């Protein structure tokens, strides 16, 4: 019985690590694509996970993850952006513009990949 519990625990850890890695890769891709669409430069070529929580979403139980990144519109300034994923499905991308405006990008409901290619 103890062996079964250990195997189950190791399987859950492996699933979580794999899912987290895939979600992080998805967020990097989404951030890069959002910056390309907006005509700005993704700085440091990365996104950073700032939080996650377990929730009951559209497809059942899922991890909601939040990421931050920085972009530059002119090559000199740094401005924040945010990404929200539910599982690996894109929920929202936000770009905070230098003039104080915000741009929101959500998933394309006609796109089975949730607004960005996989």
Backbone as ProteinMPNN parsed JSONL, in Angstrom:
{"seq_chain_A": "XXXXXXXXXXXXXXXXXXXXXXXXXXXXXXXXXXXXXXXXXXXXXXXXXXXXXXXXXXXXXXXXXXXXXXXXXXXXXXXXXXXXXXXXXXXXXXXXXXXXXXXXXXXXXXXXXXXXXX", "coords_chain_A": {"N_chain_A": [[0.824, -1.203, 0.0], [1.931, 1.257, 0.824], [3.896, 1.566, -1.114], [2.329, 1.987, -3.393], [1.176, 4.456, -2.81], [3.455, 6.063, -2.814], [4.229, 5.812, -5.508], [1.989, 6.965, -6.725], [2.191, 9.585, -5.673], [4.662, 10.4, -6.794], [3.971, 10.284, -9.497], [2.019, 12.309, -9.623], [3.616, 14.549, -8.978], [5.403, 14.503, -11.156], [3.55, 14.956, -13.224], [2.671, 17.569, -12.526], [5.085, 19.061, -12.733], [5.686, 18.719, -15.469], [3.363, 19.88, -16.617], [3.602, 22.502, -15.67], [5.997, 23.292, -16.905], [5.213, 23.163, -19.616], [3.152, 25.095, -19.623], [4.627, 27.394, -18.976], [6.257, 27.58, -21.264], [4.253, 28.032, -23.14], [3.294, 30.524, -22.248], [5.557, 32.123, -22.767], [5.595, 31.986, -25.563], [3.1, 33.165, -26.155], [3.507, 35.747, -25.078], [5.59, 36.68, -26.734], [4.284, 36.628, -29.23], [2.181, 38.436, -28.744], [3.583, 40.816, -28.404], [4.732, 41.032, -30.957], [2.389, 41.381, -32.509], [1.554, 43.827, -31.501], [3.559, 45.426, -32.315], [5.838, 45.955, -30.807], [8.827, 45.495, -28.771], [9.668, 42.557, -27.086], [11.186, 42.472, -24.041], [14.162, 41.116, -22.63], [13.49, 38.639, -23.526], [11.698, 36.895, -22.209], [9.165, 35.65, -19.923], [7.785, 35.903, -16.625], [6.517, 33.872, -14.103], [4.089, 34.952, -11.863], [2.177, 34.128, -10.14], [-0.136, 31.546, -9.109], [-3.121, 29.589, -9.012], [-5.503, 27.158, -7.982], [-8.475, 26.425, -9.653], [-11.976, 26.131, -10.498], [-12.705, 25.872, -13.679], [-13.843, 26.561, -17.071], [-13.419, 24.108, -18.271], [-13.38, 22.322, -16.193], [-11.485, 21.36, -13.298], [-8.608, 23.356, -12.96], [-5.342, 24.86, -13.243], [-4.787, 28.206, -12.719], [-2.648, 30.506, -14.034], [-0.505, 33.321, -13.67], [1.461, 35.674, -15.388], [4.205, 37.947, -15.853], [5.752, 40.352, -17.984], [8.118, 42.42, -19.724], [8.097, 45.095, -22.054], [9.193, 47.127, -24.848], [8.376, 50.073, -26.489], [9.778, 51.967, -27.834], [12.42, 51.286, -27.732], [13.858, 52.322, -25.651], [12.406, 52.779, -23.203], [10.885, 50.831, -20.542], [8.072, 48.813, -20.182], [5.264, 47.354, -18.507], [3.724, 44.135, -19.021], [1.119, 41.683, -18.906], [0.087, 38.268, -18.585], [-2.513, 35.912, -18.565], [-3.244, 32.587, -17.981], [-5.384, 29.771, -18.203], [-5.079, 26.665, -17.246], [-3.489, 25.664, -20.036], [-4.667, 27.378, -21.683], [-5.133, 30.497, -23.174], [-6.237, 33.338, -21.468], [-6.05, 36.129, -21.108], [-4.132, 38.899, -22.3], [-2.327, 41.69, -21.345], [-1.154, 44.886, -22.119], [0.583, 47.563, -20.842], [0.684, 50.749, -21.839], [3.045, 53.438, -22.545], [1.815, 55.972, -22.425], [-0.098, 55.694, -20.563], [-2.284, 54.261, -21.318], [-4.043, 51.111, -21.821], [-3.842, 47.926, -23.336], [-5.823, 45.235, -24.204], [-5.785, 41.834, -24.942], [-7.508, 39.049, -25.877], [-8.485, 35.562, -26.002], [-9.073, 34.202, -29.255], [-12.137, 33.201, -30.091], [-12.74, 31.559, -32.217], [-10.456, 30.199, -32.678], [-8.999, 27.182, -32.019], [-6.727, 26.922, -30.495], [-6.747, 28.897, -28.636], [-6.106, 31.608, -29.273], [-3.406, 31.836, -29.88], [-0.751, 30.251, -31.595], [0.331, 26.849, -31.095]], "CA_chain_A": [[0.0, 0.0, 0.0], [2.818, 2.42, 0.892], [4.527, 1.686, -2.434], [1.335, 2.559, -4.302], [1.06, 5.879, -2.47], [4.682, 6.713, -3.294], [4.139, 5.874, -6.972], [0.966, 7.965, -7.035], [2.756, 10.899, -5.36], [5.675, 10.703, -7.807], [3.249, 10.532, -10.743], [1.415, 13.648, -9.521], [4.703, 15.528, -9.055], [5.857, 14.52, -12.549], [2.502, 15.626, -14.006], [2.705, 18.997, -12.208], [6.303, 19.644, -13.306], [5.503, 18.748, -16.916], [2.323, 20.857, -16.925], [4.167, 23.825, -15.405], [6.964, 23.577, -17.966], [4.462, 23.432, -20.847], [2.452, 26.378, -19.46], [5.639, 28.447, -19.063], [6.6, 27.701, -22.683], [3.081, 28.654, -23.788], [3.275, 31.946, -21.878], [6.627, 32.783, -23.527], [5.14, 32.099, -26.944], [2.01, 34.149, -26.182], [4.112, 37.069, -24.869], [6.324, 37.043, -27.948], [3.304, 36.903, -30.278], [1.447, 39.661, -28.4], [4.482, 41.936, -28.7], [4.82, 41.135, -32.421], [1.13, 41.97, -33.001], [1.473, 45.225, -31.077], [4.667, 46.17, -32.919], [6.791, 46.348, -29.763], [9.877, 44.516, -28.521], [9.667, 41.837, -25.816], [12.502, 42.639, -23.432], [14.753, 39.983, -21.913], [13.007, 37.426, -24.202], [11.113, 35.952, -21.265], [8.07, 36.005, -19.029], [8.005, 35.378, -15.277], [5.271, 33.526, -13.414], [3.922, 35.736, -10.634], [1.233, 33.488, -9.237], [-1.0, 30.499, -9.63], [-4.112, 29.081, -8.065], [-6.364, 26.104, -8.478], [-9.852, 26.9, -9.77], [-12.907, 25.376, -11.317], [-12.874, 26.669, -14.881], [-14.772, 26.122, -18.108], [-13.161, 22.705, -18.591], [-13.205, 21.575, -14.95], [-10.42, 21.802, -12.404], [-7.445, 23.821, -13.713], [-4.452, 25.83, -12.607], [-4.745, 29.521, -13.339], [-1.306, 31.053, -13.837], [-0.319, 34.71, -14.078], [2.831, 35.971, -15.779], [4.542, 39.331, -16.183], [6.874, 40.55, -18.896], [8.347, 43.824, -20.039], [8.268, 45.374, -23.473], [9.601, 48.485, -25.165], [7.769, 50.599, -27.706], [10.731, 52.856, -28.507], [13.783, 50.796, -27.555], [14.488, 52.933, -24.474], [11.604, 52.591, -21.995], [10.392, 49.498, -20.181], [6.668, 48.885, -19.798], [4.823, 46.018, -18.082], [2.656, 43.384, -19.653], [0.676, 40.549, -18.096], [-0.564, 37.158, -19.283], [-3.264, 34.976, -17.714], [-3.57, 31.303, -18.597], [-6.162, 28.809, -17.419], [-4.453, 25.483, -17.823], [-2.616, 26.27, -21.041], [-5.515, 28.207, -22.533], [-4.976, 31.938, -22.976], [-7.404, 34.085, -21.007], [-5.889, 37.564, -21.345], [-2.821, 39.546, -22.361], [-2.475, 43.12, -21.119], [0.032, 45.709, -22.34], [0.441, 48.905, -20.272], [1.397, 51.647, -22.737], [3.741, 54.55, -21.883], [0.94, 57.125, -22.231], [-1.078, 55.366, -19.529], [-3.34, 53.408, -21.848], [-3.866, 49.662, -21.701], [-4.363, 47.126, -24.439], [-6.19, 43.884, -23.786], [-5.946, 40.854, -26.005], [-8.048, 37.811, -25.331], [-8.456, 34.459, -26.958], [-9.959, 34.213, -30.402], [-13.069, 32.084, -29.845], [-12.739, 30.664, -33.381], [-9.158, 29.538, -32.711], [-8.985, 26.111, -31.03], [-5.531, 27.046, -29.66], [-6.924, 29.96, -27.659], [-5.572, 32.901, -29.633], [-2.001, 31.789, -30.261], [-0.419, 28.906, -32.067], [1.076, 26.016, -30.145]], "C_chain_A": [[0.865, 1.263, 0.0], [3.503, 2.65, -0.439], [3.6, 2.328, -3.45], [1.178, 4.061, -4.053], [2.276, 6.649, -2.969], [4.648, 6.852, -4.815], [3.121, 6.921, -7.4], [1.504, 9.38, -6.791], [3.789, 11.306, -6.405], [5.037, 11.004, -9.165], [2.625, 11.921, -10.738], [2.47, 14.747, -9.618], [5.205, 15.64, -10.494], [4.836, 15.226, -13.447], [2.548, 17.137, -13.781], [3.914, 19.676, -12.846], [6.172, 19.758, -14.821], [4.48, 19.814, -17.322], [2.835, 22.285, -16.728], [5.148, 24.216, -16.505], [6.245, 23.94, -19.259], [3.72, 24.772, -20.77], [3.433, 27.54, -19.559], [6.065, 28.665, -20.517], [5.471, 28.387, -23.452], [3.04, 30.143, -23.495], [4.373, 32.711, -22.619], [6.204, 33.012, -24.978], [4.057, 33.171, -27.083], [2.566, 35.562, -26.012], [4.835, 37.561, -26.101], [5.35, 37.425, -29.061], [2.515, 38.185, -30.005], [2.297, 40.887, -28.717], [4.632, 42.131, -30.208], [3.574, 41.8, -32.989], [1.034, 43.448, -32.666], [2.598, 46.067, -31.668], [5.668, 46.683, -31.899], [7.787, 45.211, -29.548], [9.706, 43.893, -27.141], [11.069, 41.93, -25.24], [12.908, 41.389, -22.661], [14.272, 38.642, -22.449], [12.37, 36.416, -23.254], [9.899, 36.53, -20.552], [8.342, 35.338, -17.688], [6.66, 35.081, -14.632], [5.21, 34.274, -12.095], [2.929, 35.109, -9.675], [0.463, 32.39, -9.925], [-1.983, 30.092, -8.552], [-4.949, 28.028, -8.76], [-7.786, 26.643, -8.538], [-10.675, 25.969, -10.619], [-13.233, 26.238, -12.514], [-13.882, 26.077, -15.834], [-14.632, 24.635, -18.402], [-12.956, 21.849, -17.35], [-12.096, 22.177, -14.112], [-9.179, 22.172, -13.211], [-6.592, 24.737, -12.85], [-4.515, 27.124, -13.396], [-3.389, 30.119, -13.004], [-1.257, 32.468, -14.376], [1.165, 34.95, -14.314], [2.988, 37.463, -16.029], [5.706, 39.318, -17.155], [7.037, 42.044, -19.111], [8.574, 43.966, -21.531], [8.689, 46.82, -23.647], [8.968, 48.894, -26.484], [8.769, 51.419, -28.513], [12.185, 52.409, -28.376], [14.467, 51.341, -26.321], [13.722, 52.633, -23.184], [11.194, 51.144, -21.78], [8.968, 49.652, -19.665], [6.172, 47.476, -19.487], [3.715, 45.44, -18.96], [2.32, 42.206, -18.763], [-0.023, 39.521, -18.979], [-1.291, 36.316, -18.247], [-3.594, 33.741, -18.536], [-4.431, 30.499, -17.645], [-5.822, 27.451, -17.998], [-3.39, 26.005, -18.774], [-3.399, 27.158, -21.992], [-5.356, 29.674, -22.166], [-6.292, 32.556, -22.525], [-7.271, 35.564, -21.329], [-4.417, 37.929, -21.429], [-3.081, 41.037, -22.209], [-1.139, 43.81, -21.349], [-0.244, 47.092, -21.77], [1.315, 49.863, -21.085], [2.009, 52.828, -21.982], [2.841, 55.748, -21.596], [-0.154, 56.857, -21.203], [-2.207, 54.491, -20.018], [-3.015, 51.936, -21.654], [-4.473, 48.988, -22.924], [-4.625, 45.725, -23.921], [-6.33, 43.016, -25.023], [-6.448, 39.582, -25.35], [-7.993, 36.719, -26.361], [-9.434, 34.685, -28.087], [-10.862, 32.996, -30.27], [-13.129, 31.109, -31.024], [-11.445, 29.86, -33.488], [-9.118, 28.458, -31.65], [-7.767, 26.17, -30.104], [-5.619, 28.211, -28.694], [-6.22, 31.249, -27.998], [-4.106, 32.914, -30.0], [-1.667, 30.36, -30.682], [0.411, 28.155, -31.056], [2.345, 25.53, -30.745]], "O_chain_A": [[0.582, 2.218, -0.723], [3.678, 3.794, -0.858], [4.039, 3.127, -4.277], [1.061, 4.839, -4.999], [2.145, 7.758, -3.487], [5.002, 7.904, -5.348], [3.367, 7.681, -8.337], [1.293, 10.272, -7.612], [3.787, 12.452, -6.855], [5.507, 11.876, -9.895], [2.693, 12.635, -11.739], [2.243, 15.767, -10.27], [5.409, 16.745, -10.997], [5.211, 16.002, -14.326], [2.473, 17.906, -14.739], [3.783, 20.749, -13.436], [6.514, 20.793, -15.393], [4.711, 20.565, -18.269], [2.533, 23.171, -17.527], [5.127, 25.351, -16.982], [6.614, 24.906, -19.927], [3.67, 25.504, -21.759], [3.115, 28.566, -20.162], [6.217, 29.806, -20.953], [5.723, 29.226, -24.317], [2.781, 30.943, -24.393], [4.142, 33.839, -23.055], [6.424, 34.083, -25.544], [4.091, 33.982, -28.009], [2.148, 36.479, -26.719], [4.712, 38.727, -26.476], [5.555, 38.42, -29.755], [2.215, 38.936, -30.932], [1.791, 41.881, -29.238], [4.656, 43.265, -30.688], [3.673, 42.678, -33.846], [0.5, 44.234, -33.448], [2.591, 47.291, -31.537], [6.28, 47.731, -32.102], [7.616, 44.11, -30.072], [9.611, 44.605, -26.142], [12.034, 41.512, -25.879], [12.058, 40.693, -22.106], [14.611, 37.602, -21.883], [12.487, 35.21, -23.468], [9.65, 37.735, -20.58], [9.046, 34.33, -17.62], [5.769, 35.931, -14.615], [6.152, 34.239, -11.303], [2.847, 35.516, -8.516], [0.413, 32.309, -11.152], [-1.724, 30.227, -7.357], [-5.078, 28.023, -9.984], [-8.256, 27.254, -7.579], [-10.151, 25.135, -11.357], [-13.955, 27.227, -12.391], [-14.674, 25.208, -15.468], [-15.612, 23.973, -18.744], [-12.407, 20.752, -17.449], [-11.807, 23.369, -14.212], [-8.738, 21.393, -14.056], [-7.059, 25.309, -11.864], [-4.316, 27.127, -14.61], [-3.021, 30.227, -11.834], [-1.875, 32.786, -15.392], [2.014, 34.494, -13.547], [2.028, 38.153, -16.372], [6.532, 38.405, -17.155], [6.178, 42.833, -18.718], [9.152, 43.097, -22.183], [8.567, 47.635, -22.733], [9.018, 48.156, -27.468], [8.63, 51.554, -29.729], [13.086, 53.092, -28.864], [15.551, 50.878, -25.966], [14.33, 52.269, -22.178], [11.163, 50.343, -22.714], [8.688, 50.505, -18.823], [6.6, 46.512, -20.121], [2.902, 46.157, -19.545], [3.143, 41.777, -17.955], [-0.641, 39.863, -19.987], [-0.751, 36.038, -17.176], [-4.144, 33.83, -19.633], [-4.236, 30.538, -16.43], [-6.229, 27.124, -19.113], [-2.48, 26.718, -18.351], [-2.86, 27.636, -22.991], [-5.434, 30.045, -20.995], [-7.337, 32.323, -23.133], [-8.232, 36.198, -21.766], [-3.572, 37.36, -20.737], [-3.959, 41.587, -22.874], [-0.11, 43.371, -20.835], [-1.212, 47.736, -22.173], [2.543, 49.793, -21.024], [1.542, 53.18, -20.899], [3.073, 56.471, -20.626], [-1.033, 57.693, -20.994], [-3.013, 54.02, -19.215], [-1.879, 51.561, -21.364], [-5.485, 49.434, -23.464], [-3.769, 45.108, -23.287], [-6.922, 43.423, -26.023], [-5.867, 39.103, -24.376], [-7.507, 36.926, -27.473], [-10.492, 35.285, -27.901], [-10.381, 31.865, -30.335], [-13.525, 29.956, -30.851], [-11.351, 28.939, -34.3], [-9.197, 28.78, -30.465], [-7.767, 25.541, -29.046], [-4.648, 28.491, -27.991], [-5.766, 31.942, -27.088], [-3.605, 33.961, -30.409], [-2.241, 29.396, -30.176], [1.118, 28.759, -30.25], [3.102, 24.814, -30.09]]}, "name": "protein", "num_of_chains": 1, "seq": "XXXXXXXXXXXXXXXXXXXXXXXXXXXXXXXXXXXXXXXXXXXXXXXXXXXXXXXXXXXXXXXXXXXXXXXXXXXXXXXXXXXXXXXXXXXXXXXXXXXXXXXXXXXXXXXXXXXXXX"}
